[in-house]
Amino acid sequence: MKEDIDIMKRWLAFREEEIATMNEEDRKYLVHFDERFDNVLKCVPENSHTQVKKELDNMYDAFMDYSTHWNEKHYLAGFGDALKMVIGVFSEK
């Protein structure tokens, strides 16, 4: 099983550039973090901007780590399922 995960991770790295390419459909789901962070900072007293910006940046980093983890996990699971189906079809013949 470890070998399967390693192969799938290498495949994910190989496909990373294509997966990261955005089209018009993808752009509809952009979060626009910078714009949202600026809007939050407008609601905060000037003397708190540095601390709030630091927390927003930490939140962004945590969100990106979270998204990366779950995207990779689900992509690998889906790829693994597809691989098992293909192997199953060829095993039956």
Secondary structure, DSSP 8 states (H G I E B T S, - for coil): -HHHHHHHHHHHHHHHHHHH---HHHHTT---HHHHHHHHHHTS-GGGHHHHHHHHHHHHHHHHHHHHHHHHHHHHHHHHHHHHHHHHHHHH-
